[in-house]
């Protein structure tokens, strides 16, 4: 009597279980980010207009990163809007 393998016994095809280069790069970036955070835990003071704020250095870098992402996204949206207007006129 032969026993049919259950779905738990079978392995997915080799192509589905391979680690992609993008996953390796993402893991490296994650490791570097964690190292960066642990190396920049000292508190830094930032004065902006009337605000005097104190937070760990990595928080300030993260805030600057988010501001840069937002500026890039808005710039991209403006460019797409201009291209759509030009395409509408032509």
C-alpha atoms as an extended CHARMM CRD file, in Angstrom:
* protein
*
        90  EXT
         1         1  UNK       CA              0.0000000000        0.0000000000        0.0000000000  PROA      1               0.0000000000
         2         2  UNK       CA              1.4480000000        3.3640000000       -0.9910000000  PROA      2               0.0000000000
         3         3  UNK       CA              0.7800000000        6.5370000000        0.8580000000  PROA      3               0.0000000000
         4         4  UNK       CA              0.1850000000        9.7380000000       -1.0980000000  PROA      4               0.0000000000
         5         5  UNK       CA              2.2470000000       12.6870000000        0.1060000000  PROA      5               0.0000000000
         6         6  UNK       CA              0.2340000000       15.3680000000        1.8440000000  PROA      6               0.0000000000
         7         7  UNK       CA              0.5660000000       19.0120000000        0.9590000000  PROA      7               0.0000000000
         8         8  UNK       CA              2.7530000000       19.4440000000        4.0570000000  PROA      8               0.0000000000
         9         9  UNK       CA              5.2840000000       16.8600000000        2.8380000000  PROA      9               0.0000000000
        10        10  UNK       CA              5.9120000000       18.3780000000       -0.5650000000  PROA      10              0.0000000000
        11        11  UNK       CA              8.3770000000       21.1990000000       -1.0920000000  PROA      11              0.0000000000
        12        12  UNK       CA              7.5900000000       24.0680000000       -3.4250000000  PROA      12              0.0000000000
        13        13  UNK       CA              9.4360000000       24.1430000000       -6.7320000000  PROA      13              0.0000000000
        14        14  UNK       CA             13.0100000000       25.4120000000       -6.5240000000  PROA      14              0.0000000000
        15        15  UNK       CA             12.0980000000       28.6730000000       -8.2510000000  PROA      15              0.0000000000
        16        16  UNK       CA              9.5970000000       29.6320000000       -5.5160000000  PROA      16              0.0000000000
        17        17  UNK       CA             11.9560000000       29.0590000000       -2.5860000000  PROA      17              0.0000000000
        18        18  UNK       CA             15.0290000000       30.7970000000       -4.0210000000  PROA      18              0.0000000000
        19        19  UNK       CA             16.1030000000       33.9990000000       -2.3370000000  PROA      19              0.0000000000
        20        20  UNK       CA             16.0420000000       36.8390000000       -4.8030000000  PROA      20              0.0000000000
        21        21  UNK       CA             18.8170000000       39.4480000000       -5.0380000000  PROA      21              0.0000000000
        22        22  UNK       CA             16.2880000000       42.0930000000       -3.9910000000  PROA      22              0.0000000000
        23        23  UNK       CA             15.6430000000       40.2010000000       -0.7490000000  PROA      23              0.0000000000
        24        24  UNK       CA             19.3830000000       40.0000000000       -0.0570000000  PROA      24              0.0000000000
        25        25  UNK       CA             19.8100000000       43.7360000000       -0.6740000000  PROA      25              0.0000000000
        26        26  UNK       CA             16.8080000000       44.4960000000        1.5480000000  PROA      26              0.0000000000
        27        27  UNK       CA             18.2670000000       42.3500000000        4.3460000000  PROA      27              0.0000000000
        28        28  UNK       CA             21.6390000000       44.1240000000        4.0720000000  PROA      28              0.0000000000
        29        29  UNK       CA             19.9520000000       47.5420000000        4.1890000000  PROA      29              0.0000000000
        30        30  UNK       CA             17.9140000000       46.4550000000        7.2150000000  PROA      30              0.0000000000
        31        31  UNK       CA             21.0420000000       45.2670000000        9.0410000000  PROA      31              0.0000000000
        32        32  UNK       CA             22.8410000000       48.5280000000        8.2340000000  PROA      32              0.0000000000
        33        33  UNK       CA             19.8350000000       50.5360000000        9.4580000000  PROA      33              0.0000000000
        34        34  UNK       CA             19.7860000000       48.6510000000       12.7670000000  PROA      34              0.0000000000
        35        35  UNK       CA             23.5400000000       49.2180000000       13.2150000000  PROA      35              0.0000000000
        36        36  UNK       CA             23.0460000000       52.9170000000       12.4110000000  PROA      36              0.0000000000
        37        37  UNK       CA             20.2750000000       53.2170000000       15.0040000000  PROA      37              0.0000000000
        38        38  UNK       CA             22.3280000000       51.5500000000       17.7450000000  PROA      38              0.0000000000
        39        39  UNK       CA             25.3340000000       53.7560000000       16.9880000000  PROA      39              0.0000000000
        40        40  UNK       CA             23.3040000000       56.9880000000       17.0590000000  PROA      40              0.0000000000
        41        41  UNK       CA             21.3660000000       56.7760000000       20.3010000000  PROA      41              0.0000000000
        42        42  UNK       CA             22.8810000000       59.9210000000       21.8410000000  PROA      42              0.0000000000
        43        43  UNK       CA             20.4380000000       62.7630000000       22.3330000000  PROA      43              0.0000000000
        44        44  UNK       CA             20.8090000000       65.7390000000       20.0000000000  PROA      44              0.0000000000
        45        45  UNK       CA             19.2870000000       69.1730000000       20.4350000000  PROA      45              0.0000000000
        46        46  UNK       CA             17.6720000000       70.9030000000       17.4710000000  PROA      46              0.0000000000
        47        47  UNK       CA             16.5430000000       74.5200000000       17.4800000000  PROA      47              0.0000000000
        48        48  UNK       CA             14.1020000000       75.5720000000       14.7850000000  PROA      48              0.0000000000
        49        49  UNK       CA             12.4090000000       78.9710000000       14.9500000000  PROA      49              0.0000000000
        50        50  UNK       CA             11.0000000000       79.0590000000       18.4940000000  PROA      50              0.0000000000
        51        51  UNK       CA             11.2160000000       75.2980000000       19.0820000000  PROA      51              0.0000000000
        52        52  UNK       CA             13.9950000000       73.6650000000       21.0810000000  PROA      52              0.0000000000
        53        53  UNK       CA             13.7120000000       69.9110000000       20.6750000000  PROA      53              0.0000000000
        54        54  UNK       CA             15.7850000000       67.0010000000       21.9530000000  PROA      54              0.0000000000
        55        55  UNK       CA             15.6820000000       63.4580000000       20.5510000000  PROA      55              0.0000000000
        56        56  UNK       CA             18.0770000000       60.6580000000       19.6470000000  PROA      56              0.0000000000
        57        57  UNK       CA             20.1800000000       61.4280000000       16.5820000000  PROA      57              0.0000000000
        58        58  UNK       CA             18.7010000000       58.5810000000       14.5600000000  PROA      58              0.0000000000
        59        59  UNK       CA             15.2280000000       60.1250000000       14.9990000000  PROA      59              0.0000000000
        60        60  UNK       CA             16.4250000000       63.3880000000       13.4290000000  PROA      60              0.0000000000
        61        61  UNK       CA             17.9300000000       61.5070000000       10.4970000000  PROA      61              0.0000000000
        62        62  UNK       CA             14.6980000000       59.5590000000       10.0660000000  PROA      62              0.0000000000
        63        63  UNK       CA             12.6600000000       62.7710000000       10.0770000000  PROA      63              0.0000000000
        64        64  UNK       CA             14.9860000000       64.2590000000        7.4390000000  PROA      64              0.0000000000
        65        65  UNK       CA             14.6250000000       61.0800000000        5.3720000000  PROA      65              0.0000000000
        66        66  UNK       CA             10.8250000000       61.3500000000        5.5210000000  PROA      66              0.0000000000
        67        67  UNK       CA             10.9750000000       65.0210000000        4.5120000000  PROA      67              0.0000000000
        68        68  UNK       CA             13.1790000000       64.0820000000        1.5500000000  PROA      68              0.0000000000
        69        69  UNK       CA             10.7670000000       61.3360000000        0.4860000000  PROA      69              0.0000000000
        70        70  UNK       CA              7.8390000000       63.7720000000        0.7110000000  PROA      70              0.0000000000
        71        71  UNK       CA              9.6490000000       66.4460000000       -1.3350000000  PROA      71              0.0000000000
        72        72  UNK       CA             10.5990000000       63.8750000000       -3.9810000000  PROA      72              0.0000000000
        73        73  UNK       CA              7.0500000000       62.5500000000       -4.1570000000  PROA      73              0.0000000000
        74        74  UNK       CA              5.5340000000       66.0250000000       -4.4970000000  PROA      74              0.0000000000
        75        75  UNK       CA              8.0650000000       66.9050000000       -7.2030000000  PROA      75              0.0000000000
        76        76  UNK       CA              7.1830000000       63.7510000000       -9.0930000000  PROA      76              0.0000000000
        77        77  UNK       CA              3.4460000000       64.5250000000       -8.8310000000  PROA      77              0.0000000000
        78        78  UNK       CA              4.0160000000       68.0720000000      -10.1320000000  PROA      78              0.0000000000
        79        79  UNK       CA              5.9670000000       66.7210000000      -13.0910000000  PROA      79              0.0000000000
        80        80  UNK       CA              3.2020000000       64.2290000000      -13.9090000000  PROA      80              0.0000000000
        81        81  UNK       CA              0.5960000000       66.9840000000      -13.6700000000  PROA      81              0.0000000000
        82        82  UNK       CA              2.5750000000       69.2090000000      -16.0440000000  PROA      82              0.0000000000
        83        83  UNK       CA              2.9920000000       66.3470000000      -18.5100000000  PROA      83              0.0000000000
        84        84  UNK       CA             -0.7350000000       65.6350000000      -18.3860000000  PROA      84              0.0000000000
        85        85  UNK       CA             -1.5250000000       69.3100000000      -19.0850000000  PROA      85              0.0000000000
        86        86  UNK       CA              0.8790000000       69.3410000000      -22.0450000000  PROA      86              0.0000000000
        87        87  UNK       CA             -0.6340000000       66.1280000000      -23.4030000000  PROA      87              0.0000000000
        88        88  UNK       CA             -4.1220000000       67.6700000000      -23.0530000000  PROA      88              0.0000000000
        89        89  UNK       CA             -3.1340000000       70.7600000000      -25.0700000000  PROA      89              0.0000000000
        90        90  UNK       CA             -1.3940000000       68.9030000000      -27.8700000000  PROA      90              0.0000000000
